[in-house]
C-alpha cells in the first residue's frame, strides 16, 4: 500500500536532506567539502560552479554513486526512497553552490533559498514574490532583510510546487520501500531538471562574471 505525500512530509524530507547535505554522511562529501573541492579548480568561480553542475549531471545517476547513498535512506518520514535520494543529491549541489558564493549554510534563510532553487524555473516566481531577483547575486544584506514570515512563505510555496511535481510524475505511488542499489533514481532522476536547478542556483548565489 502506498503512502500519500503531503506538503508537510515534503518539508520534513527537505529539512532532513538539507541536514544530511550540510553535515555529510559516511562515504559522501558534505556540501561544504564539495564546494571547497571545486574551488581548488582552475578558472573563474562561475567556471568552477559550472564544472560542479556538469559533474552532478554525469555522476549522480550512476550506480557507484547510488551505492554511497545506501545508508542515507534511514529516515523517520515515510516518503519514497527515490524522491528522498533526488532531494538529497540536488540539495547538496545547490548548497555547495551557495557555499561557493560565500553564504553560511547553517543560516535558515539561506536554507530557504536553497529549497526555492530546488523548484527549478519556478524559483524565479517564488523569489520574485518576496522581492528577490534571480540573475543578480543575493547579497548578505538582502538575506538579512528576509523575515521569518518570508522564510515560511517561501517554504510553503516550495512544498506545494514539489508536491505537485512529484505527483505529476506518479512518484506518489512508489511508497513501498524500494531497494536503493540498482539505479532506482532512474525514474525520477532527470539530468535536464538537475541542470536547470544548478543553473538557477548559480544565478542566485554567484555573481555573474
N, C-alpha and C positions, 0 to 999 in steps of 0.2 A: 504494500500500500504506500503510495507516495505522500510525502508531507507537503502541505501547501506553503508557499513562500509568502511572507508578509513584509511590509516595509521595515517593521521592527526587526525581523530576523535578518534582513539585508544589512541594516545598520549595525547590528551586533556582529555580523560576519565581517563587515568592513573594519570595525574597531579592532576585532581580533586579528585580521590580516595585517592591519597597519602596525599593530604592536609587534607582530612577528617580523614584519619587514624592517622595522626600525631596530629592534633588539637583536635580530638574527636568529636563525635556527641552526642546529648542528649540521654541518656539511654544506651550508649555503651562506654566502656573504650577506651581511646586513646592507641596507640601502646606503649607509654611510661608507662602508667598506667598498661597495660597488662604485660610489661617486669618487672616492679618493683614488681608486684604481684607474678609472678613466681619465681623471685629471692629470695623471702622470704621462698620458699620451702626448705626442706632438700635435701641434695645430692649435687653433683658437678654441675657446670654451664651447662655442657653437659646434665646431667640428667634433670636439670630444663628446658632446651630447648626442650628436647625430650618429657617432660610432656606437654609443651605448644603445640607442634605439635600434640600429641595424642588428646588433648582437642579440637583442631581446627577440627580434623577429626570427632570427635564424636558429637560435639555440633553445628558446623557451618551449618549443613544441617537440623537442627530441626526447626519446625515451631515457637517455642518460640523465638529462636534467630532471625529468619526472621522477626518476629513482631517488634523487636528492630530496624530492618533496614528500617522500614516503612517510616520514614521521610528522608531517605537517597537519595531516587531516584528523588529528585527535582534538576536535573542538567541541565545546559544550552545546553548540546550537545545531539542530538538525537542518542541514542545508546540503544540497547535492555536492559531492566531493569535487566534481569538475568545476562547478561555479566557484567554490572556495579557492581552488588552485589558480584559476584565471584571475580572481580578485587579488590574490597574493602576488602573483607574477607581475601584474600590471601596476599594482600599488607600489611595489618595491622599485619598479622602474621610475614611476613618477616621483616618488620620494627621493630617489637618488638624484634625479634632475633638479629637484628643489634644493637639495643639499649642495649641488654643484653651483647653484645660483646664490649660495651663501645663506640659506634660510635654516632656521632651527627646527629640526624635525619633531622635537618634543612639545612644540607650540600647538595648541588646539586649533588656532586659526589657520596655521599652515596645513595642519591635517585636513581641515575642512576644504581648503583649496585643492589639496591633492585628490580628495574624494570627487570634487567637481570635475577635475581633469579626466577622471575615470569615465565620465559620461561622453567623452569624445567631443564631437562638434556641438552637442547640446550644452557643453560647458560655457560656450560664448554667451548664450542666453541666460543661463543660470547666474553667471558672474555679472553680466550687464545689469541684471535686476538689482544687484547690490552695489552698483557703481564701479565695478572693476572691468577694465577693457583688456581682453586677450589680445596680445600683439605688442603690448607695452609691458616691460618688466614691472612686476609689482615691487614697490619699494617697502622697506621696513616700516616707514611711516604709514603707508597705506594699510599694511597688515595691522599695525597698532590701532588704527581707527575702526577696524572691524569689530562690531559689538557682539556680545554674547547672543543677542537676539538674531543678528545676521548669520552667525555660525549655525544656529538652529534652523534658520530659513534655508540656508544652503544645503544642509544635511537632509532636510525634508524633501527638497526638490531632487536631490541625488537619489535618495531612497526610492522615490516614485519613478524616476527615469529608469533606474536599474531593474526595478520590479517589472516594469513594462517590457524592457529589453529582454530579460531572461524569460519572461512569459511568452513573448513572441517566438523565441527560439525553441519553445517546447521543453525548456530545461526544467520547468517546474515538475515535470513527470519523472525526473530522474532522482526522486527522493530516496530510493533504496541505496544502501551502502554499495559503492562501486569500487572495485579494486583499482588502486591508482596506477600501478605499473602496467605498461602496455598501451600507453598513449590515449588514455581516456579524455585528455584535453582536446583531442582531435575535433570532436563535435562542436565544442564551443570556443576553442582557442582559434582566433581569427587573426592572422598576421596583419591583414589590412586594417582591422579595428585597432590593433596594438600600435601600428604605425601612426594612425590618426591620433590616438591618445598620447603617444610620445611627442608628436609634433605640437599638440595643444599644450602639453606640459612645458616643452621648450619655449614656446611663445609666451607662456605665462611667467615662467620663473627666470628666464635668461634674457639678458639684454641683446637685442639684435646688433650684429657687428657688421 
